[in-house]
Amino acid sequence: MTGEANRRPGIPRGERGAITIADRVVAKIASHVAREALSRFTDSVDHVPPGRRTPRVTTSVRRAPERDTAGRDAESAGGRQAALGEARLRITVELGYPSDIGAQCAAVRREVTDRLRTWAGMEVSDLAVTVERLHSAHTRHTDQERVR
């Protein structure tokens, strides 16, 4: 017991250990938030078939570097929570057309970045939103007619 105390004298027992958030958890949060952000654009979402409304997310998460106790005290004194890691994301969406594509992509970027910071303590270093397909209000396609 005394050996452990001698090795880590500056870190209180409640603060020892590490928090790791898996890539798939970050991807699930980002997909949920992106779908929620796009649902506010009713003129666009109504043209996208129901099976195509869920954004696809690929992500890479890097854990935050270890900090010493002085860094923890400085961050908590400033009222800021330290980031648990850094995420890089690519979100692929399908949108209705005609619609404001730029506004929809900006909403996805803004909300995913904010919510990952709030919900998972992650900083987003890179977030690319890719529009894979546009669904026109004038043409209706069934899943059998689509060719990838």
N, C-alpha and C positions, 0 to 999 in steps of 0.2 A: 504494500500500500504506500509506504513512504517513497519507494522507488518511483512510482507513477507521479506522485506529487512533486518530486524533484525534477522530473523531466519536463513538466508543463506547469510551472508555478504561476504564470500570468493568466492562464485561461480557466475561468470558473467552470465547475462541473457541468452546469446547464448549457454551456456554450461549446462544449467539445463535440466533435463529430463533424459530419458533412451532410449537406442536403444536395441530392442529385435529382435532376428532373430529366426523364428519358425523352429522347427525340419524339417518340410517338405521342407522348403527353402534350408536348409543345405543338405538334402537328394537329392533334385533336382540338386543342383550344383555338388555334388559328383557323381551322376549318369552320368551327362553330361561329366564331366571331365574324369571319368573312361572309358566311351565309346570312347571318343576322344583319350585317351592314348592307348587303345587296337586297335584302327583302324590303328595305325602305324605298327602293326605286321600283314602285309598282308598275310603272309604264314598261319597264324592261322585264321584270321577273315573270309577268304574265305570259310572255312569249316563249320562255324557256320551258321545255318539257319537265315535269316533276322529277324524273330520274336524273336530270342533268343539272339540278340546282345546287348540288353540294360541291363546293370547290375542292380540288385536289391539292394537297400540300406535301411538299418535300422539305425536309429540314435537317439542319446540322447544328448540334448544340455543343458548345465548348464551355466547360466549367470555368468559373471565375478562379483566378489565382488565389492561393492561400494568403491571408492577411495576418499581420501580427496584432496583438491586443491594442497597441497604440492606434492603429488604423480603425479598429472597431469602435474604440471610444470616441474618436474624432467624428466618425460617421453618425453614431447614435447621438452625440451631443448636437450635431447640426440638424437632427430630426430627419435625416435621410436614411433610407434602408439601403444596405449594400446589395448590389446585383448578385444573383446566384450564378449567373453565367451569361453567355452571349449566344444568340440564335441567328442563324442565316436561313431565310425561307424563300421558297418559290411557290407561289399560289397560282394555280391554273383555274380559270373561270370560263363559263359560257354565259353570254349576255344576250338580251333581246335587242333587236334593232328595228327601227331607229331609237336611239337613246343616247344619253350623255355618257359615253364610255369613259372619258377622262374623270368625270366626277365620281363614277362608280369605283374606278380603280383607286382614286385618291382616298375615298371613304374606307376601302378595304385596308389600304396601307396605314392610314391614321388609326383606325380602330384596333387593328391587330397589334400594332406597335404599343398603343396605350394599354390594352388589356393584358398583353403578355408581361408588361412591366408591373402592372397592378396585381394580377392574379398569380403569376409564377415568379416574379422577381427577376425576370430576364430582360436584358437589353437586346434590342434588335439591331444588328450591325448592317444587315443587308436584307432587303425584302423586295423581291421582284414579283409583280403581278402580270401574268400572261393571259391574254384573251385568246382562248383556243378556237372558239367558234361563236358566230353570231347567229341568232335565230330570228328570222324576219317575221314580222306580223302578217305579212302577205302570203307566206308559204308555211304549210304545216308538214312536218316530216314525222314519220313513225320511226320507231327504233329499227325496224327491219330495213328501211330505206337508207339508213345511214351507213356509210362505209368509212371506216377509219383509215 
